[in-house]
Amino acid sequence: MDISSSDTLTADQQTRGWQFAVGAAILGWVLDAFDFFVVIFLFDTLAANFDVGKLDIVYTLTLTLAMRPVGALIFGSFADRYGRKRPMIFCILFFSAITILSGFAPNYLFFLVMRGLYGVGMGGYWGIGASYAMESAPRSQRGVFSGLMQAGYPFGYLLAAVAMQTLVPDFGWRSMFMVGTSVTVLIVILTLFAPESESWKLHRQPSLGKIFHAFFQHIGIFAYLLLVMVAMSCLSHGTQDLYPDFLKSIPELMQRKILGMHMLFGIPVIYNIGAILGALIFGHISEKIGRRRSIMFALIVSLLSIPAWAFGSSLLMLLLGSYFMQVGVQGAFGVIPAHLNELSPDSVRSLFPGFVYQLGVLIASPAVSFEYVLRDHLGYPWALTIFEFCTIIALLFIFGFGPERLSRNFYFPDGSL
């Protein structure tokens, strides 16, 4: 199908109200991250409540990550068949309901099942949200909104740290699983007002069979992007999920406060501010220097931060190290929504990047448990250092020799600029 420039202009005009689509997608990823990171701050509380070991609670994170590809497969294929709006609304309602049920879990088994089901919703959301945001946003600002989309993840982490200090003392730990309900309602309202993706309308497939056929026609680029997302998941979860527990292992810092908050929550607030800024900055500069170069630049920032991040001998060094570590980590991730969507086939732009993203998370899901076990042999500083140094070096090679389709036009079937 040949689409003229006038057709493209018409399509752009039909996406008035794209801000609602982008806003809903970003807010959904914030809520998704908040509901995930709540568990990280409640390791000890949940273990005591369910009378299990801390490693059993850590395992629920692995299960959540492992179930995400199932959600990406289900919700992504539906979004490519039936449009972005309805599947996104259903997905956000699904994982929000499961989160609330997690807070009412009467025992460990029920909680474990809920966190597995939560992984289905979490995995389904990113593919729909990222494709909806990237297709709806102005093409010249795709990198900026890619950064905003991915900044929602550390922002959710930051909000979880703040909520632990403000909600839990007065309302108890179960409130952490219920506080996002009002945000869920707002996301649904925004999505209802948002226009459907014009790119989806142009490239929609007549059946799920056709969608999966188109998917398997591009297995080569899928394999490359899967390698990317396995390593990127190791980078992200390897620097975030156990870091609060690492901070608790430093007795001399346990009584310190930052911005009036306990050090255990104050440091995550600071480094997640860096993560948000990193996603915004590197997402923006990816429009100027390209997706791969921007990601590699961010990775070098993280690489240089490792000594202070893992071996900081003072509160200030740990603050600086963790801050710049997350500037780099989420700076690299801030480019990923745009990069994956630009490399994905038009007709499966929700399923393809969403499934490759979440399958990468699945393959990398043992990373957190592996890091935790490595800590028993080498101690936290060396376990964190060795794992992340190897991951960053691998990523520099992967992106250094990988493809790129900067600012491709989603309205053309061949992805022409």
Backbone hydrogen bonds, N-H to C=O, Kabsch-Sander energy under -0.5 kcal/mol:
donor,donor_aa,acceptor,acceptor_aa,energy
3,I,1,M,-0.5
4,S,2,D,-0.6
8,T,4,S,-2.0
9,L,5,S,-2.3
10,T,6,S,-2.2
11,A,7,D,-2.4
12,D,8,T,-2.4
13,Q,9,L,-2.4
14,Q,10,T,-1.7
15,T,12,D,-1.3
16,R,13,Q,-1.0
18,W,15,T,-1.3
20,F,17,G,-1.6
21,A,17,G,-0.8
22,V,18,W,-2.5
23,G,19,Q,-2.7
24,A,20,F,-2.4
25,A,21,A,-2.2
26,I,22,V,-2.4
27,L,23,G,-2.5
28,G,24,A,-2.2
29,W,25,A,-1.5
30,V,26,I,-1.9
31,L,27,L,-2.4
32,D,28,G,-2.4
33,A,29,W,-2.3
34,F,30,V,-2.5
35,D,31,L,-2.5
36,F,32,D,-1.4
37,F,33,A,-2.9
38,V,34,F,-1.4
39,V,36,F,-1.0
40,I,36,F,-0.5
41,F,37,F,-1.4
42,L,38,V,-0.6
42,L,39,V,-1.0
43,F,40,I,-0.8
46,L,42,L,-3.2
47,A,43,F,-2.2
48,A,44,D,-2.2
49,N,45,T,-2.4
50,F,46,L,-2.6
51,D,47,A,-0.6
52,V,47,A,-2.3
56,D,53,G,-0.8
57,I,53,G,-1.0
57,I,54,K,-0.5
58,V,54,K,-2.3
59,Y,55,L,-2.0
60,T,56,D,-0.8
60,T,57,I,-0.6
61,L,57,I,-0.9
61,L,58,V,-0.8
62,T,58,V,-1.3
63,L,59,Y,-2.4
64,T,60,T,-2.4
65,L,61,L,-2.6
66,A,62,T,-2.4
67,M,63,L,-1.8
68,R,64,T,-0.6
68,R,65,L,-0.8
70,V,67,M,-0.6
71,G,67,M,-1.3
72,A,68,R,-2.2
73,L,69,P,-2.5
74,I,70,V,-2.3
75,F,71,G,-2.7
76,G,71,G,-0.6
76,G,72,A,-1.6
77,S,73,L,-1.4
78,F,74,I,-1.7
79,A,75,F,-2.2
80,D,76,G,-1.7
81,R,77,S,-1.3
82,Y,78,F,-3.5
83,G,79,A,-1.1
88,M,84,R,-1.6
89,I,85,K,-2.3
90,F,86,R,-2.4
91,C,87,P,-2.4
92,I,88,M,-2.3
93,L,89,I,-2.0
94,F,90,F,-2.3
95,F,91,C,-2.5
96,S,92,I,-1.5
97,A,93,L,-2.0
98,I,94,F,-2.1
99,T,95,F,-1.7
100,I,96,S,-1.9
101,L,97,A,-2.1
102,S,98,I,-1.8
103,G,99,T,-1.4
104,F,100,I,-0.8
104,F,101,L,-0.5
105,A,102,S,-1.3
111,F,107,N,-2.0
112,L,108,Y,-2.9
113,V,109,L,-2.3
114,M,110,F,-2.4
115,R,111,F,-2.3
116,G,112,L,-1.6
117,L,113,V,-2.4
118,Y,114,M,-2.6
119,G,115,R,-1.5
120,V,116,G,-1.1
121,G,117,L,-1.7
122,M,118,Y,-3.0
123,G,119,G,-2.6
124,G,120,V,-1.8
125,Y,121,G,-1.7
126,W,122,M,-1.2
127,G,123,G,-0.7
128,I,124,G,-1.2
129,G,125,Y,-3.2
130,A,126,W,-3.1
131,S,127,G,-1.8
132,Y,128,I,-2.7
133,A,129,G,-2.5
134,M,130,A,-2.7
135,E,131,S,-2.3
136,S,132,Y,-1.5
137,A,133,A,-2.5
141,Q,138,P,-1.7
142,R,139,R,-1.3
145,F,141,Q,-2.3
146,S,142,R,-2.0
147,G,143,G,-2.1
148,L,144,V,-2.0
149,M,145,F,-2.6
150,Q,146,S,-2.4
151,A,147,G,-2.1
152,G,148,L,-0.8
152,G,149,M,-0.9
153,Y,150,Q,-1.5
155,F,151,A,-2.0
156,G,152,G,-1.9
157,Y,153,Y,-1.8
158,L,154,P,-2.8
159,L,155,F,-2.5
160,A,156,G,-1.9
161,A,157,Y,-1.9
162,V,158,L,-2.3
163,A,159,L,-2.8
164,M,160,A,-1.8
165,Q,161,A,-0.9
165,Q,162,V,-0.7
166,T,162,V,-1.6
167,L,163,A,-3.0
168,V,163,A,-1.3
170,D,167,L,-0.8
171,F,167,L,-3.3
172,G,168,V,-2.1
175,S,172,G,-1.1
176,M,173,W,-1.4
177,F,174,R,-1.5
178,M,175,S,-1.5
179,V,175,S,-1.5
181,T,178,M,-1.5
182,S,179,V,-0.6
184,T,180,G,-1.9
185,V,181,T,-1.8
186,L,182,S,-1.9
187,I,183,V,-2.5
188,V,184,T,-2.2
189,I,185,V,-2.2
190,L,186,L,-2.6
191,T,187,I,-2.4
192,L,188,V,-2.1
193,F,189,I,-1.6
194,A,190,L,-1.1
201,K,197,S,-1.6
202,L,198,E,-1.9
203,H,199,S,-1.7
204,R,200,W,-1.1
205,Q,80,D,-0.8
211,I,207,S,-1.6
212,F,208,L,-2.4
213,H,209,G,-2.0
214,A,210,K,-2.5
215,F,211,I,-2.0
216,F,212,F,-2.1
217,Q,213,H,-1.1
218,H,215,F,-1.4
219,I,216,F,-0.9
222,F,218,H,-1.6
223,A,219,I,-2.1
224,Y,220,G,-1.6
225,L,221,I,-2.6
226,L,222,F,-2.2
227,L,223,A,-1.8
228,V,224,Y,-2.0
229,M,225,L,-2.5
230,V,226,L,-2.2
231,A,227,L,-1.9
232,M,228,V,-2.5
233,S,229,M,-2.1
234,C,230,V,-1.9
235,L,231,A,-2.1
236,S,232,M,-2.6
237,H,233,S,-2.4
238,G,233,S,-0.5
238,G,234,C,-1.4
239,T,235,L,-0.9
239,T,236,S,-0.8
240,Q,236,S,-1.1
241,D,237,H,-1.5
243,Y,240,Q,-0.7
246,F,242,L,-2.3
247,L,243,Y,-2.3
248,K,244,P,-1.6
249,S,245,D,-0.7
249,S,246,F,-1.0
250,I,247,L,-1.5
253,L,250,I,-1.8
254,M,250,I,-0.6
254,M,251,P,-1.2
256,R,253,L,-1.8
258,I,261,M,-3.0
261,M,258,I,-2.4
263,M,256,R,-2.1
265,F,262,H,-1.9
266,G,262,H,-3.1
267,I,263,M,-2.1
269,V,265,F,-1.7
270,I,266,G,-2.2
271,Y,267,I,-2.9
272,N,268,P,-1.8
273,I,269,V,-1.3
274,G,270,I,-1.7
275,A,271,Y,-1.8
276,I,272,N,-2.2
277,L,273,I,-2.3
278,G,274,G,-2.7
279,A,275,A,-2.4
280,L,276,I,-2.1
281,I,277,L,-3.0
282,F,278,G,-2.6
283,G,279,A,-1.7
284,H,280,L,-1.9
285,I,281,I,-2.5
286,S,282,F,-1.2
287,E,284,H,-1.5
288,K,285,I,-1.0
289,I,285,I,-2.8
290,G,286,S,-1.1
294,S,290,G,-1.6
295,I,291,R,-2.2
296,M,292,R,-2.6
297,F,293,R,-2.3
298,A,294,S,-2.0
299,L,295,I,-2.2
300,I,296,M,-1.8
301,V,297,F,-1.5
302,S,298,A,-1.8
303,L,299,L,-2.4
304,L,300,I,-2.2
305,S,301,V,-0.8
305,S,302,S,-0.7
306,I,302,S,-0.7
306,I,303,L,-0.9
309,W,305,S,-2.4
310,A,306,I,-2.7
311,F,307,P,-2.4
312,G,308,A,-1.0
318,L,314,S,-2.2
319,L,315,L,-2.3
320,L,316,L,-2.6
321,G,317,M,-2.9
322,S,318,L,-2.6
323,Y,319,L,-2.2
324,F,320,L,-2.5
325,M,321,G,-1.9
326,Q,322,S,-2.0
327,V,323,Y,-1.7
328,G,324,F,-1.9
329,V,325,M,-2.7
330,Q,326,Q,-2.1
331,G,327,V,-0.9
332,A,328,G,-2.4
333,F,329,V,-2.0
334,G,330,Q,-1.8
335,V,332,A,-1.1
336,I,332,A,-0.5
336,I,333,F,-0.9
339,H,335,V,-2.5
340,L,336,I,-3.0
341,N,337,P,-1.8
342,E,338,A,-2.3
343,L,339,H,-1.3
344,S,340,L,-0.6
348,V,345,P,-0.9
349,R,346,D,-1.0
351,L,76,G,-0.5
352,F,348,V,-3.0
354,G,350,S,-1.2
355,F,351,L,-3.0
356,V,352,F,-2.3
357,Y,353,P,-2.2
358,Q,354,G,-2.3
359,L,355,F,-2.8
360,G,356,V,-1.7
361,V,357,Y,-1.5
362,L,358,Q,-2.3
363,I,359,L,-2.5
364,A,360,G,-1.9
365,S,361,V,-0.7
365,S,362,L,-1.0
367,A,364,A,-2.4
368,V,365,S,-0.7
369,S,365,S,-0.5
370,F,366,P,-3.0
371,E,367,A,-2.8
372,Y,368,V,-2.1
373,V,369,S,-2.2
374,L,370,F,-2.7
375,R,371,E,-1.8
376,D,372,Y,-0.8
376,D,373,V,-0.8
377,H,373,V,-0.7
377,H,374,L,-0.9
378,L,374,L,-2.5
379,G,375,R,-2.1
383,A,379,G,-2.1
384,L,380,Y,-2.8
385,T,381,P,-2.2
386,I,382,W,-2.6
387,F,383,A,-1.8
388,E,384,L,-2.3
389,F,385,T,-2.7
390,C,386,I,-1.9
391,T,387,F,-1.7
392,I,388,E,-2.6
393,I,389,F,-2.2
394,A,390,C,-2.0
395,L,391,T,-2.2
396,L,392,I,-2.1
397,F,393,I,-1.5
398,I,394,A,-2.3
399,F,395,L,-2.7
400,G,396,L,-1.6
401,F,397,F,-1.4
402,G,399,F,-0.9
408,R,405,R,-1.5
409,N,416,S,-1.8
410,F,408,R,-0.7
412,F,409,N,-1.1
415,G,412,F,-1.7
